[in-house]
């Protein structure tokens, strides 16, 4: 399907508004999405869901993310991942997460974030580890918590095909969490 495409094939950088005060934390670039295009959540179905929700909530200028030259811009939001390279067989290894942890630590420590949205339990647990939160907060879709720092934390199932095709995550579920994440602390 993408045989004619030249793949990015390197670590995928964070993407979003340089002045963002809200951070979405995903897992890793998709093999034929971010790994192909060079922009996180771009060119794959997970991105279709994520950017549609951001657009519907008013935090993005268009509902699709096709490639890095498509004009997509986020307002008040940055997107990162716990790993910046596409994992072999789509399975993140502990070593990959550990190797990328300094990048997450640097980004999280770079400013005062108003809210975090974690896409999946791996992102949730890694963010809490990075933040050094003492009291464990159990992940679940729609979970909302206030961290010791005063920052809001939201959980959502990852918008992967595994979750969206089975109905584990619906558009309404993602839209609800996205809206609460974007309104938190205002």
N, C-alpha and C positions, 0 to 999 in steps of 0.2 A: 504494500500500500504506500509506503514511504521510500521505496527503493531508489527513487531519483533524487531524494532530498539529501543535502549535506547536513550531517548531524553536528550539533554543537559539541557534544561529547566531553565536556569539562564540567567542573563544579558550576552550578547554577547560582547566580547571585540573588540577593534579596531584591524585591521589587515593590515599588509603591511611592507614596508621597514622602519626600525627604523630611518634611516637617510633621510627619504622622505622630499621633499620640495613641494609636490603637494598633496592636500587632496580632496578626493571624499566624499561627504556627501549624505548619503541615508536617508531613513525614519526610518525603524525598521526591525528587523529580521523577516523573513517569518516563519510562524508557523511550516511548514515542511521543511524549509531550515535551516537558521541559528539557529533557536530555537531547531532543531533536531541535527544539526551537531556541534554547538558551534563555528562556524566561519561565520562571516557576508557574505552574498551573496553566501553561499556554499550549494550545494545540491538542488537548485531550478532553475527555468527557468530564473528568473531575473539575477541570477549569471551567467548562461550560456551565456547570452547576454553580460553582463558586462566584464567577463573575456575573452571572445572571442575578444571583442574590444580592451582590454588592450594588449592581446597577439598580435593581428594584428598590433598594434601600437608600439610594441617592449618594452612594460613596464611590461611584465609578461612572465614567462618561459614556460607556457603551457596554452592551450585554455580552460581548464575545471577546475572546482573546485568541487570535489566530497566529500571530507572530510578532516579533519584537518591533516591527515597523508599522503595526496596525493602528497606532494613535491612542491606544488605551492609556488612560490616566486614572489613578486613584486619588481620592480626596480624604486626607486624615488617616489613612490606613497604609500599613506596610505588611508585606507577606514574606515569611521566611520558612525554613524547614529545619528539622532536627538533623538532617543529612543533606548535603548539597550535590551529591552525585547519585545517579540512578543505581540502585542496588541490584546485584546479580539475582536473577530469578524473582525479582520484586520482593525480596525478603531482606529487611534491614538486619545487619549483624551488630552486636554490641560494640564491636571494634569500630565500625563505621560511625556509630552514634558518638562514641567517645572521641574519635578523631575530629568530629565536627563540633563538639561541645564548646570549644573556645570561641567559635564564631557566634554561637547563640549567646554565650555569656557576654561577649563584647557588645552585641546588639542590644540585649536586654539592659545592660549597664550604661548604654549610651545616652539615656534620657529617662524622664519620668513618664512611664506609660500610664494612660488612664484605664485601659482594658486590654486583656488578652483573650483571644478565641483560639482554643486548641481543637484541631481536627483529628480526633481519635485519641485513644487512651495512651498510645506511645508518646504522642506530642504532649499530652497533658502531664504524664509522669516525668518526662524529660524537662519540661518547663519548670515544674515544681522543684525538681532536683537542682536545676540551674539557679532558681531563686532562693534555694536554701530554706524553703518553707518547712517549719518544724512539725506542724500538725498535718498529717496526710488528709487530703480531701479526695474522696472517691469520685472517679470519673463516671459520667453518665451523660447521655444526650440531654441537653437543656439544663444541666447543672449550672448554677450561678453561685459564686462565692466571692467574698471580700477578703483579700489577702491582708496580712499584718501591715503591709505598706499602705493599705487603703485602695490599692488597685483592684479592679474587678477581674474575675476570671470566669470564662464561659467555656462549656464543653459542647461539642457537636460530634456526631458520627462523621467520619470522613466521607466526602462526597464521591467515593469510589463507585465504580460500576457494581461491585459486589454489594454495596449498601443501597444504591439507588435502583438497580434493576430488581432487587428483591422486595423493595418497599420498606426496608429497615429505616431508610432516610427518604422522606418525601420533600417536595419543594416547600410545602407549608411549614414543615419542621425546621428546615434550614432558614427560611425567611424569618421565622419567629426568633430563633437564636441570633441571627444576624441583626435584626432590629434592636433587640435588647443590648447586644454588644455595642452597637453604634450609639445608642442613647445613654449608656452607662456613664455616670459621673457628670452629666451635663446639667 
